Amino acid sequence: QSVLTQPPSVSGAPGQRVTVSCTGSSSNIGAPYDVHWYQQLPGTAPKLLLYGNNNRPSGVPDRFSGSKSGTSASLAISGLRAEDEADYYCQSYDTTLSASVFGGGTKLTVL
Amino acid sequence: VQLQESGPGLVKPSQTLSLICTVSGGSFNIGLYHWTWIRQPAGKGLEWIGHIYASGSTNYNSSLKSRVTMSLDTSKQQFSLKVTSVTAADTAVYYCAGTRDCSSTTCYTSSWSDSWGQGILVTVSS
């Protein structure tokens, strides 16, 4: 059971906007610790998508954005494309566990 | 920075899993990164195993702490993972990663991994 809760799946049609939530608690996101997001395409290693809640590494399109409020964070993907179909993970730090923690992951399906 | 995992793909139950991550790209000794192991059982999510810092200090997942050891070999630009007394539950793809908590301009309150190895499948089976 992950301390960061993500929906198991989300879906959207090409061109649409989808969001992926990451819900934590006062010992992690709400502490507040910053949140990071990863994209994992099938059969590949995870790739950093956003760091520090809403910062894109070089090469990540601006269709990807993030936000954080209270004990939750969200990843938004606009202008959905077929190649966005992947698993998405949030990550933060938990002070009770004294450990880096991941969400359980969300599978994005592009309809 | 580029990372590459190596080690046995098959380990017998109760034995020790040993993996090495080789780092290239010149960032190993700069201190910008600390080094991380993460694993992913088939069809499941990511599990953070632990970090090792340039100083050699470590931070491990409490659920694995009694069985995990990480170490550095700076002369070879490598870091390693050992997991003792393995069971089938330790079967997973193991990733090594370069992890940081500061960008070029800002430091953050938690760290992220911006460089990952391709992963190595380790199966625990007799």
gemmi code that builds the backbone of each chain (N, CA, C; Angstrom):
import gemmi

chains = {
    "A": [
        ("GLN", (0.845, -1.196, 0.000), (0.000, 0.000, 0.000), (0.884, 1.251, 0.000)),
        ("SER", (0.790, 2.070, -1.041), (1.620, 3.259, -1.151), (1.084, 4.348, -0.240)),
        ("VAL", (1.996, 5.160, 0.309), (1.562, 6.293, 1.138), (1.078, 7.434, 0.263)),
        ("LEU", (1.453, 7.406, -1.014), (0.930, 8.365, -1.984), (-0.083, 7.620, -2.860)),
        ("THR", (-1.309, 8.124, -2.899), (-2.376, 7.424, -3.597), (-2.651, 8.038, -4.958)),
        ("GLN", (-2.587, 7.220, -5.972), (-2.914, 7.639, -7.337), (-4.068, 6.782, -7.853)),
        ("PRO", (-4.887, 7.327, -8.768), (-5.911, 6.478, -9.391), (-5.226, 5.423, -10.253)),
        ("PRO", (-5.743, 4.197, -10.273), (-5.096, 3.145, -11.065), (-5.067, 3.464, -12.560)),
        ("SER", (-6.083, 4.157, -13.034), (-6.138, 4.433, -14.459), (-6.890, 5.722, -14.744)),
        ("VAL", (-6.519, 6.347, -15.833), (-7.243, 7.484, -16.402), (-7.225, 7.298, -17.914)),
        ("SER", (-8.129, 7.974, -18.583), (-8.156, 7.877, -20.038), (-8.666, 9.172, -20.643)),
        ("GLY", (-8.347, 9.352, -21.918), (-8.809, 10.525, -22.635), (-8.594, 10.342, -24.116)),
        ("ALA", (-9.321, 11.114, -24.885), (-9.190, 11.060, -26.338), (-8.059, 11.967, -26.798)),
        ("PRO", (-7.509, 11.698, -27.948), (-6.466, 12.594, -28.474), (-6.939, 14.042, -28.495)),
        ("GLY", (-6.036, 14.926, -28.065), (-6.344, 16.349, -28.038), (-6.943, 16.818, -26.727)),
        ("GLN", (-7.471, 15.894, -25.935), (-8.082, 16.275, -24.661), (-7.037, 16.535, -23.591)),
        ("ARG", (-7.518, 17.001, -22.433), (-6.686, 17.243, -21.266), (-7.085, 16.246, -20.180)),
        ("VAL", (-6.072, 15.622, -19.580), (-6.337, 14.723, -18.471), (-5.473, 15.133, -17.283)),
        ("THR", (-5.944, 14.769, -16.098), (-5.152, 15.015, -14.900), (-4.991, 13.711, -14.128)),
        ("VAL", (-3.846, 13.607, -13.458), (-3.541, 12.479, -12.597), (-3.287, 13.031, -11.203)),
        ("SER", (-4.022, 12.554, -10.236), (-3.876, 13.060, -8.872), (-2.917, 12.186, -8.067)),
        ("CYS", (-2.348, 12.805, -7.050), (-1.423, 12.121, -6.138), (-1.759, 12.658, -4.743)),
        ("THR", (-2.374, 11.831, -3.940), (-2.851, 12.272, -2.630), (-1.992, 11.687, -1.523)),
        ("GLY", (-1.484, 12.570, -0.677), (-0.637, 12.134, 0.417), (-1.198, 12.548, 1.756)),
        ("SER", (-0.304, 12.996, 2.637), (-0.714, 13.362, 3.989), (0.215, 14.433, 4.537)),
        ("SER", (0.017, 14.757, 5.796), (0.828, 15.792, 6.427), (2.256, 15.338, 6.688)),
        ("SER", (2.541, 14.070, 6.485), (3.915, 13.604, 6.687), (4.697, 13.551, 5.376)),
        ("ASN", (4.066, 13.872, 4.278), (4.786, 13.888, 3.010), (4.430, 15.155, 2.207)),
        ("ILE", (3.507, 15.080, 1.286), (3.206, 16.239, 0.444), (2.798, 17.437, 1.279)),
        ("GLY", (2.025, 17.196, 2.321), (1.536, 18.277, 3.161), (2.544, 18.789, 4.170)),
        ("ALA", (3.737, 18.217, 4.221), (4.704, 18.544, 5.291), (5.297, 19.946, 5.209)),
        ("PRO", (5.598, 20.557, 4.120), (5.387, 20.086, 2.740), (6.682, 19.630, 2.082)),
        ("TYR", (6.616, 18.525, 1.431), (7.725, 18.083, 0.610), (7.340, 18.173, -0.866)),
        ("ASP", (8.335, 18.523, -1.663), (8.087, 18.693, -3.094), (7.777, 17.363, -3.766)),
        ("VAL", (7.065, 17.466, -4.888), (6.588, 16.288, -5.618), (7.213, 16.250, -7.007)),
        ("HIS", (7.527, 15.063, -7.445), (8.122, 14.853, -8.766), (7.316, 13.802, -9.505)),
        ("TRP", (7.366, 13.861, -10.825), (6.562, 12.963, -11.646), (7.431, 12.249, -12.685)),
        ("TYR", (7.086, 11.001, -12.944), (7.798, 10.180, -13.916), (6.806, 9.572, -14.902)),
        ("GLN", (7.302, 9.368, -16.113), (6.550, 8.664, -17.155), (7.285, 7.364, -17.465)),
        ("GLN", (6.563, 6.258, -17.488), (7.181, 4.991, -17.838), (6.438, 4.377, -19.018)),
        ("LEU", (7.096, 4.407, -20.163), (6.542, 3.760, -21.351), (6.713, 2.247, -21.209)),
        ("PRO", (5.873, 1.465, -21.861), (5.942, 0.001, -21.708), (7.332, -0.547, -21.999)),
        ("GLY", (7.839, -1.343, -21.082), (9.116, -2.016, -21.272), (10.347, -1.148, -21.128)),
        ("THR", (10.168, 0.070, -20.618), (11.324, 0.965, -20.486), (11.468, 1.453, -19.054)),
        ("ALA", (12.621, 2.064, -18.774), (12.849, 2.661, -17.465), (12.020, 3.926, -17.320)),
        ("PRO", (11.653, 4.279, -16.103), (10.961, 5.550, -15.892), (11.813, 6.718, -16.379)),
        ("LYS", (11.116, 7.767, -16.789), (11.761, 8.993, -17.262), (11.220, 10.156, -16.444)),
        ("LEU", (12.103, 11.014, -15.976), (11.670, 12.186, -15.211), (10.831, 13.102, -16.090)),
        ("LEU", (9.653, 13.440, -15.598), (8.729, 14.294, -16.335), (8.666, 15.708, -15.743)),
        ("LEU", (8.575, 15.786, -14.433), (8.517, 17.056, -13.725), (9.273, 16.903, -12.418)),
        ("TYR", (10.002, 17.951, -12.028), (10.629, 17.952, -10.722), (10.221, 19.212, -9.976)),
        ("GLY", (10.303, 19.163, -8.664), (9.947, 20.344, -7.878), (8.542, 20.826, -8.154)),
        ("ASN", (7.612, 19.883, -8.244), (6.168, 20.149, -8.401), (5.749, 20.527, -9.813)),
        ("ASN", (6.508, 21.417, -10.480), (6.017, 21.900, -11.776), (7.128, 22.344, -12.716)),
        ("ASN", (8.323, 21.803, -12.554), (9.449, 22.170, -13.417), (9.739, 21.044, -14.410)),
        ("ARG", (9.815, 21.451, -15.686), (10.072, 20.460, -16.730), (11.560, 20.382, -17.052)),
        ("PRO", (12.133, 19.174, -17.032), (13.512, 19.035, -17.533), (13.546, 19.384, -19.021)),
        ("SER", (14.723, 19.689, -19.497), (14.907, 19.965, -20.905), (14.378, 18.811, -21.754)),
        ("GLY", (13.598, 19.148, -22.771), (13.078, 18.135, -23.677), (11.671, 17.678, -23.375)),
        ("VAL", (11.144, 17.993, -22.210), (9.765, 17.617, -21.877), (8.824, 18.707, -22.402)),
        ("PRO", (7.856, 18.313, -23.217), (6.961, 19.326, -23.810), (6.155, 20.078, -22.758)),
        ("ASP", (5.772, 21.308, -23.108), (4.999, 22.106, -22.150), (3.547, 21.660, -22.067)),
        ("ARG", (3.207, 20.582, -22.751), (1.886, 19.980, -22.582), (1.755, 19.333, -21.188)),
        ("PHE", (2.899, 19.102, -20.560), (2.921, 18.485, -19.241), (3.118, 19.582, -18.186)),
        ("SER", (2.269, 19.596, -17.182), (2.390, 20.587, -16.120), (1.973, 19.964, -14.802)),
        ("GLY", (2.433, 20.578, -13.712), (2.123, 20.043, -12.400), (1.696, 21.118, -11.438)),
        ("SER", (1.011, 20.693, -10.384), (0.605, 21.616, -9.333), (0.576, 20.865, -8.013)),
        ("LYS", (0.593, 21.640, -6.947), (0.551, 21.044, -5.595), (-0.253, 21.953, -4.700)),
        ("SER", (-1.093, 21.368, -3.884), (-1.878, 22.136, -2.937), (-2.196, 21.256, -1.737)),
        ("GLY", (-1.835, 21.750, -0.562), (-2.114, 20.986, 0.648), (-1.423, 19.636, 0.627)),
        ("THR", (-2.195, 18.581, 0.771), (-1.629, 17.232, 0.822), (-1.751, 16.495, -0.509)),
        ("SER", (-2.023, 17.233, -1.590), (-2.175, 16.592, -2.898), (-1.385, 17.317, -3.972)),
        ("ALA", (-1.100, 16.569, -5.028), (-0.454, 17.123, -6.211), (-1.156, 16.564, -7.436)),
        ("SER", (-0.987, 17.248, -8.554), (-1.610, 16.796, -9.795), (-0.677, 16.979, -10.970)),
        ("LEU", (-0.773, 16.053, -11.885), (-0.099, 16.135, -13.180), (-1.175, 16.359, -14.230)),
        ("ALA", (-0.992, 17.357, -15.062), (-1.940, 17.621, -16.145), (-1.242, 17.417, -17.481)),
        ("ILE", (-1.929, 16.754, -18.377), (-1.419, 16.545, -19.730), (-2.463, 17.103, -20.692)),
        ("SER", (-2.081, 18.106, -21.451), (-3.003, 18.706, -22.407), (-2.633, 18.268, -23.818)),
        ("GLY", (-3.565, 18.430, -24.746), (-3.302, 18.040, -26.127), (-2.845, 16.592, -26.219)),
        ("LEU", (-3.615, 15.724, -25.595), (-3.235, 14.318, -25.455), (-2.850, 13.691, -26.797)),
        ("ARG", (-1.752, 12.920, -26.770), (-1.284, 12.224, -27.964), (-1.187, 10.731, -27.696)),
        ("ALA", (-1.199, 9.944, -28.741), (-1.112, 8.495, -28.594), (0.159, 8.083, -27.853)),
        ("GLU", (1.235, 8.831, -28.092), (2.519, 8.464, -27.456), (2.572, 8.789, -25.963)),
        ("ASP", (1.528, 9.440, -25.452), (1.464, 9.705, -24.010), (0.969, 8.495, -23.233)),
        ("GLU", (0.509, 7.476, -23.942), (0.002, 6.283, -23.276), (1.153, 5.610, -22.524)),
        ("ALA", (1.051, 5.579, -21.207), (2.147, 5.144, -20.343), (1.636, 5.065, -18.905)),
        ("ASP", (2.530, 4.618, -18.028), (2.280, 4.681, -16.590), (2.941, 5.928, -16.027)),
        ("TYR", (2.271, 6.585, -15.106), (2.777, 7.824, -14.499), (2.860, 7.639, -12.994)),
        ("TYR", (3.990, 8.067, -12.409), (4.240, 7.907, -10.984), (4.577, 9.253, -10.353)),
        ("CYS", (4.035, 9.507, -9.180), (4.468, 10.657, -8.389), (5.460, 10.157, -7.336)),
        ("GLN", (6.274, 11.081, -6.845), (7.285, 10.764, -5.841), (7.442, 11.948, -4.898)),
        ("SER", (7.666, 11.646, -3.633), (7.955, 12.698, -2.675), (8.777, 12.085, -1.547)),
        ("TYR", (8.808, 12.759, -0.424), (9.533, 12.264, 0.745), (8.553, 12.152, 1.901)),
        ("ASP", (8.715, 11.131, 2.708), (7.854, 10.959, 3.868), (8.677, 11.036, 5.144)),
        ("THR", (8.333, 11.979, 5.997), (9.132, 12.202, 7.200), (8.905, 11.116, 8.249)),
        ("THR", (7.752, 10.493, 8.261), (7.504, 9.418, 9.216), (8.318, 8.186, 8.855)),
        ("LEU", (8.384, 7.886, 7.574), (9.146, 6.738, 7.096), (10.629, 7.056, 6.911)),
        ("SER", (10.973, 8.364, 6.902), (12.340, 8.805, 6.593), (12.800, 8.188, 5.286)),
        ("ALA", (11.947, 8.299, 4.293), (12.227, 7.617, 3.034), (11.582, 8.347, 1.873)),
        ("SER", (12.193, 8.178, 0.716), (11.569, 8.608, -0.523), (10.427, 7.630, -0.827)),
        ("VAL", (9.313, 8.148, -1.311), (8.149, 7.306, -1.559), (7.564, 7.589, -2.934)),
        ("PHE", (7.040, 6.543, -3.546), (6.369, 6.650, -4.832), (4.876, 6.397, -4.657)),
        ("GLY", (4.091, 7.012, -5.543), (2.705, 6.627, -5.664), (2.612, 5.273, -6.336)),
        ("GLY", (1.423, 4.683, -6.314), (1.235, 3.363, -6.873), (1.214, 3.310, -8.387)),
        ("GLY", (1.156, 4.490, -9.015), (1.179, 4.538, -10.468), (-0.205, 4.646, -11.071)),
        ("THR", (-0.297, 5.344, -12.196), (-1.548, 5.519, -12.936), (-1.308, 5.184, -14.395)),
        ("LYS", (-2.141, 4.296, -14.919), (-2.016, 3.944, -16.331), (-2.904, 4.869, -17.155)),
        ("LEU", (-2.281, 5.594, -18.056), (-3.011, 6.484, -18.958), (-3.282, 5.765, -20.271)),
        ("THR", (-4.551, 5.704, -20.629), (-4.954, 5.130, -21.909), (-5.459, 6.247, -22.810)),
        ("VAL", (-4.913, 6.314, -24.001), (-5.377, 7.286, -24.998), (-6.364, 6.563, -25.909)),
        ("LEU", (-7.603, 6.990, -25.845), (-8.700, 6.292, -26.534), (-8.643, 6.419, -28.052)),
    ],
    "B": [
        ("VAL", (24.398, 12.167, -17.407), (25.052, 11.020, -16.805), (24.353, 9.747, -17.271)),
        ("GLN", (25.147, 8.713, -17.539), (24.596, 7.430, -17.981), (24.883, 6.365, -16.928)),
        ("LEU", (23.945, 5.464, -16.764), (24.068, 4.414, -15.759), (23.756, 3.057, -16.385)),
        ("GLN", (24.442, 2.022, -15.899), (24.249, 0.671, -16.411), (24.342, -0.329, -15.276)),
        ("GLU", (23.265, -1.093, -15.089), (23.258, -2.135, -14.072), (23.899, -3.411, -14.601)),
        ("SER", (24.530, -4.148, -13.700), (25.075, -5.458, -14.067), (25.006, -6.386, -12.866)),
        ("GLY", (24.955, -7.688, -13.169), (24.895, -8.673, -12.111), (24.119, -9.892, -12.562)),
        ("PRO", (24.043, -10.895, -11.697), (23.323, -12.132, -12.062), (21.841, -11.900, -12.243)),
        ("GLY", (21.261, -12.570, -13.222), (19.833, -12.461, -13.445), (19.035, -13.493, -12.675)),
        ("LEU", (19.719, -14.431, -12.065), (19.051, -15.501, -11.321), (19.778, -15.710, -9.996)),
        ("VAL", (19.007, -15.671, -8.921), (19.562, -15.879, -7.581), (18.696, -16.914, -6.867)),
        ("LYS", (19.340, -17.809, -6.158), (18.594, -18.842, -5.425), (18.019, -18.267, -4.124)),
        ("PRO", (16.879, -18.787, -3.708), (16.296, -18.342, -2.426), (17.287, -18.519, -1.288)),
        ("SER", (17.255, -17.581, -0.369), (18.097, -17.490, 0.832), (19.501, -16.961, 0.522)),
        ("GLN", (19.857, -16.832, -0.751), (21.181, -16.313, -1.086), (21.167, -14.786, -1.159)),
        ("THR", (22.311, -14.225, -1.566), (22.464, -12.771, -1.615), (22.434, -12.269, -3.051)),
        ("LEU", (21.588, -11.281, -3.281), (21.509, -10.598, -4.576), (22.558, -9.497, -4.579)),
        ("SER", (23.391, -9.472, -5.618), (24.439, -8.452, -5.709), (24.392, -7.808, -7.092)),
        ("LEU", (24.251, -6.490, -7.103), (24.217, -5.735, -8.351), (25.211, -4.578, -8.292)),
        ("ILE", (25.710, -4.221, -9.461), (26.611, -3.079, -9.594), (26.021, -2.116, -10.602)),
        ("CYS", (26.164, -0.848, -10.332), (25.771, 0.199, -11.271), (27.024, 0.991, -11.659)),
        ("THR", (27.303, 1.032, -12.939), (28.449, 1.783, -13.451), (27.977, 3.104, -14.024)),
        ("VAL", (28.612, 4.174, -13.570), (28.216, 5.531, -13.949), (29.230, 6.116, -14.918)),
        ("SER", (28.771, 6.711, -15.976), (29.657, 7.400, -16.910), (29.087, 8.789, -17.204)),
        ("GLY", (29.925, 9.649, -17.680), (29.454, 10.996, -17.987), (30.059, 12.042, -17.101)),
        ("GLY", (30.930, 11.606, -16.148), (31.723, 12.578, -15.412), (31.114, 13.170, -14.182)),
        ("SER", (29.912, 12.697, -13.756), (29.247, 13.333, -12.624), (29.467, 12.619, -11.297)),
        ("PHE", (30.215, 11.492, -11.316), (30.239, 10.641, -10.128), (30.832, 11.339, -8.924)),
        ("ASN", (31.904, 12.085, -9.115), (32.602, 12.652, -7.966), (32.299, 14.118, -7.728)),
        ("ILE", (31.391, 14.675, -8.525), (31.147, 16.106, -8.409), (30.363, 16.438, -7.143)),
        ("GLY", (29.536, 15.515, -6.703), (28.720, 15.789, -5.528), (27.343, 16.314, -5.864)),
        ("LEU", (27.082, 16.484, -7.173), (25.765, 16.948, -7.578), (24.712, 15.877, -7.335)),
        ("TYR", (25.132, 14.612, -7.492), (24.204, 13.499, -7.396), (24.444, 12.675, -6.140)),
        ("HIS", (23.373, 12.050, -5.663), (23.540, 10.869, -4.851), (22.910, 9.720, -5.635)),
        ("TRP", (23.164, 8.516, -5.182), (22.907, 7.350, -6.031), (21.868, 6.439, -5.397)),
        ("THR", (20.970, 5.951, -6.227), (19.742, 5.320, -5.750), (19.503, 3.978, -6.419)),
        ("TRP", (18.927, 3.071, -5.658), (18.398, 1.822, -6.210), (16.880, 1.810, -6.036)),
        ("ILE", (16.196, 1.404, -7.072), (14.740, 1.317, -7.112), (14.397, -0.011, -7.781)),
        ("ARG", (13.324, -0.658, -7.331), (12.948, -1.910, -7.972), (11.470, -1.912, -8.346)),
        ("GLN", (11.133, -2.809, -9.267), (9.764, -2.864, -9.774), (9.406, -4.315, -10.084)),
        ("PRO", (8.613, -4.955, -9.236), (8.119, -6.301, -9.574), (7.260, -6.231, -10.832)),
        ("ALA", (7.194, -7.333, -11.526), (6.448, -7.385, -12.782), (5.002, -6.947, -12.578)),
        ("GLY", (4.572, -5.988, -13.376), (3.202, -5.519, -13.325), (2.864, -4.654, -12.136)),
        ("LYS", (3.872, -4.277, -11.360), (3.615, -3.486, -10.157), (4.351, -2.152, -10.220)),
        ("GLY", (4.217, -1.386, -9.151), (4.784, -0.051, -9.112), (6.235, -0.021, -8.670)),
        ("LEU", (6.750, 1.205, -8.569), (8.139, 1.426, -8.200), (8.305, 1.394, -6.687)),
        ("GLU", (9.385, 0.771, -6.237), (9.710, 0.723, -4.809), (11.114, 1.268, -4.606)),
        ("TRP", (11.220, 2.338, -3.821), (12.522, 2.919, -3.493), (13.243, 2.001, -2.517)),
        ("ILE", (14.480, 1.630, -2.844), (15.264, 0.748, -1.984), (16.171, 1.557, -1.069)),
        ("GLY", (16.839, 2.561, -1.626), (17.705, 3.394, -0.805), (18.625, 4.274, -1.617)),
        ("HIS", (19.287, 5.189, -0.898), (20.266, 6.107, -1.486), (21.631, 5.841, -0.876)),
        ("ILE", (22.687, 6.163, -1.616), (24.015, 6.304, -1.036), (24.582, 7.632, -1.499)),
        ("TYR", (25.189, 8.373, -0.574), (25.702, 9.693, -0.857), (27.205, 9.610, -1.128)),
        ("ALA", (27.741, 10.689, -1.684), (29.167, 10.727, -2.019), (30.037, 10.495, -0.785)),
        ("SER", (29.512, 10.848, 0.373), (30.260, 10.645, 1.619), (30.292, 9.180, 2.051)),
        ("GLY", (29.400, 8.394, 1.417), (29.275, 6.994, 1.799), (28.124, 6.741, 2.749)),
        ("SER", (27.497, 7.797, 3.225), (26.351, 7.599, 4.113), (25.173, 7.071, 3.306)),
        ("THR", (24.317, 6.351, 3.988), (23.211, 5.675, 3.303), (21.875, 5.948, 3.981)),
        ("ASN", (20.822, 5.737, 3.219), (19.466, 5.816, 3.736), (18.679, 4.715, 3.045)),
        ("TYR", (18.120, 3.806, 3.834), (17.455, 2.646, 3.258), (15.957, 2.642, 3.574)),
        ("ASN", (15.195, 1.993, 2.704), (13.785, 1.715, 2.959), (13.689, 0.842, 4.210)),
        ("SER", (12.899, 1.283, 5.162), (12.827, 0.561, 6.435), (12.341, -0.877, 6.267)),
        ("SER", (11.551, -1.125, 5.228), (11.030, -2.477, 5.024), (12.113, -3.442, 4.552)),
        ("LEU", (13.231, -2.906, 4.087), (14.324, -3.736, 3.569), (15.615, -3.548, 4.355)),
        ("LYS", (15.592, -2.620, 5.283), (16.830, -2.128, 5.908), (17.715, -3.231, 6.480)),
        ("SER", (17.092, -4.246, 7.069), (17.889, -5.283, 7.722), (18.599, -6.180, 6.712)),
        ("ARG", (18.203, -6.097, 5.437), (18.778, -6.999, 4.434), (19.580, -6.270, 3.361)),
        ("VAL", (19.598, -4.946, 3.377), (20.192, -4.172, 2.287), (21.499, -3.511, 2.711)),
        ("THR", (22.459, -3.535, 1.801), (23.699, -2.785, 1.975), (24.055, -2.143, 0.636)),
        ("MET", (24.387, -0.858, 0.676), (24.868, -0.155, -0.509), (26.284, 0.338, -0.239)),
        ("SER", (27.083, 0.362, -1.286), (28.453, 0.847, -1.150), (28.885, 1.550, -2.430)),
        ("LEU", (29.978, 2.323, -2.296), (30.540, 3.086, -3.407), (31.935, 2.590, -3.729)),
        ("ASP", (32.292, 2.622, -5.005), (33.685, 2.447, -5.424), (33.992, 3.621, -6.347)),
        ("THR", (34.502, 4.690, -5.751), (34.706, 5.907, -6.532), (35.779, 5.733, -7.594)),
        ("SER", (36.757, 4.869, -7.355), (37.821, 4.668, -8.346), (37.287, 4.061, -9.632)),
        ("LYS", (36.214, 3.302, -9.514), (35.619, 2.667, -10.689), (34.341, 3.376, -11.130)),
        ("GLN", (33.945, 4.419, -10.418), (32.688, 5.124, -10.685), (31.516, 4.141, -10.670)),
        ("GLN", (31.472, 3.366, -9.609), (30.429, 2.367, -9.448), (29.820, 2.465, -8.045)),
        ("PHE", (28.572, 2.050, -7.948), (27.976, 1.812, -6.652), (27.240, 0.481, -6.707)),
        ("SER", (27.044, -0.119, -5.555), (26.525, -1.475, -5.546), (25.384, -1.654, -4.564)),
        ("LEU", (24.662, -2.742, -4.779), (23.531, -3.115, -3.930), (23.676, -4.579, -3.555)),
        ("LYS", (23.510, -4.870, -2.283), (23.415, -6.256, -1.833), (22.130, -6.427, -1.037)),
        ("VAL", (21.395, -7.470, -1.352), (20.194, -7.829, -0.604), (20.356, -9.269, -0.154)),
        ("THR", (20.365, -9.479, 1.150), (20.592, -10.824, 1.686), (19.275, -11.581, 1.874)),
        ("SER", (19.392, -12.866, 2.041), (18.252, -13.737, 2.366), (17.066, -13.498, 1.439)),
        ("VAL", (17.313, -13.551, 0.153), (16.258, -13.211, -0.806), (15.190, -14.310, -0.866)),
        ("THR", (13.996, -13.879, -1.224), (12.872, -14.770, -1.472), (12.264, -14.402, -2.820)),
        ("ALA", (11.239, -15.133, -3.200), (10.576, -14.845, -4.472), (10.044, -13.414, -4.516)),
        ("ALA", (9.721, -12.865, -3.363), (9.201, -11.497, -3.304), (10.228, -10.453, -3.734)),
        ("ASP", (11.492, -10.852, -3.803), (12.538, -9.933, -4.251), (12.732, -9.975, -5.766)),
        ("THR", (11.992, -10.823, -6.443), (12.047, -10.868, -7.903), (11.486, -9.573, -8.475)),
        ("ALA", (12.296, -8.894, -9.282), (11.901, -7.581, -9.794), (12.912, -7.105, -10.831)),
        ("VAL", (12.544, -6.057, -11.540), (13.522, -5.293, -12.310), (14.145, -4.282, -11.347)),
        ("TYR", (15.456, -4.285, -11.293), (16.184, -3.371, -10.411), (16.795, -2.264, -11.254)),
        ("TYR", (16.522, -1.029, -10.856), (17.061, 0.146, -11.535), (18.047, 0.869, -10.628)),
        ("CYS", (19.128, 1.346, -11.203), (19.954, 2.310, -10.500), (19.696, 3.676, -11.112)),
        ("ALA", (19.879, 4.711, -10.310), (19.528, 6.050, -10.772), (20.419, 7.093, -10.125)),
        ("GLY", (20.605, 8.177, -10.845), (21.274, 9.350, -10.321), (20.221, 10.306, -9.782)),
        ("THR", (20.384, 10.727, -8.554), (19.351, 11.463, -7.839), (19.912, 12.788, -7.334)),
        ("ARG", (19.091, 13.818, -7.390), (19.535, 15.130, -6.944), (18.411, 15.844, -6.225)),
        ("ASP", (18.749, 16.841, -5.443), (17.718, 17.654, -4.804), (17.889, 19.133, -5.105)),
        ("CYS", (18.843, 19.450, -5.993), (19.025, 20.829, -6.443), (19.134, 20.859, -7.953)),
        ("SER", (18.436, 21.825, -8.552), (18.643, 22.103, -9.962), (19.808, 23.088, -10.059)),
        ("SER", (19.995, 23.663, -11.225), (21.081, 24.633, -11.380), (20.798, 25.925, -10.614)),
        ("THR", (19.527, 26.125, -10.220), (19.178, 27.400, -9.582), (18.517, 27.243, -8.218)),
        ("THR", (17.906, 26.096, -7.953), (17.058, 25.969, -6.764), (17.225, 24.596, -6.122)),
        ("CYS", (17.188, 24.589, -4.800), (17.151, 23.315, -4.074), (15.731, 23.055, -3.572)),
        ("TYR", (15.366, 21.796, -3.526), (14.013, 21.411, -3.180), (14.018, 20.552, -1.923)),
        ("THR", (12.844, 20.311, -1.402), (12.745, 19.611, -0.117), (12.704, 18.098, -0.261)),
        ("SER", (12.666, 17.605, -1.484), (12.778, 16.163, -1.704), (13.575, 15.966, -2.977)),
        ("SER", (14.113, 14.781, -3.168), (15.003, 14.540, -4.298), (14.305, 13.783, -5.422)),
        ("TRP", (14.874, 13.929, -6.603), (14.323, 13.267, -7.785), (15.439, 12.592, -8.569)),
        ("SER", (15.079, 11.597, -9.346), (16.054, 10.850, -10.143), (15.903, 11.242, -11.608)),
        ("ASP", (16.920, 11.913, -12.148), (16.805, 12.360, -13.527), (17.602, 11.510, -14.506)),
        ("SER", (18.343, 10.532, -13.988), (19.090, 9.626, -14.854), (18.876, 8.205, -14.345)),
        ("TRP", (18.498, 7.328, -15.225), (18.177, 5.960, -14.859), (18.953, 4.973, -15.732)),
        ("GLY", (19.319, 3.855, -15.154), (19.801, 2.740, -15.957), (18.629, 2.087, -16.671)),
        ("GLN", (18.933, 1.166, -17.548), (17.877, 0.496, -18.313), (17.145, -0.537, -17.487)),
        ("GLY", (17.717, -0.926, -16.354), (17.092, -1.915, -15.488), (17.627, -3.314, -15.760)),
        ("ILE", (17.640, -4.128, -14.725), (18.073, -5.510, -14.850), (17.068, -6.396, -14.113)),
        ("LEU", (16.597, -7.413, -14.801), (15.647, -8.334, -14.185), (16.400, -9.342, -13.320)),
        ("VAL", (16.030, -9.401, -12.059), (16.593, -10.395, -11.158), (15.459, -11.318, -10.718)),
        ("THR", (15.627, -12.590, -10.980), (14.643, -13.601, -10.609), (15.192, -14.439, -9.467)),
        ("VAL", (14.387, -14.591, -8.426), (14.779, -15.442, -7.306), (14.052, -16.773, -7.468)),
        ("SER", (14.818, -17.812, -7.729), (14.232, -19.123, -7.965), (15.300, -20.196, -7.806)),
        ("SER", (14.876, -21.346, -7.365), (15.812, -22.465, -7.234), (15.931, -23.226, -8.553)),
    ],
}
model = gemmi.Model(1)
for chain_id, residues in chains.items():
    chain = gemmi.Chain(chain_id)
    for i, (resn, *xyz) in enumerate(residues, 1):
        res = gemmi.Residue()
        res.name, res.seqid = resn, gemmi.SeqId(i, " ")
        for name, pos in zip(("N", "CA", "C"), xyz):
            atom = gemmi.Atom()
            atom.name, atom.element = name, gemmi.Element(name[0])
            atom.pos, atom.b_iso = gemmi.Position(*pos), 0.0
            res.add_atom(atom)
        chain.add_residue(res)
    model.add_chain(chain)
structure = gemmi.Structure()
structure.add_model(model)
structure.setup_entities()
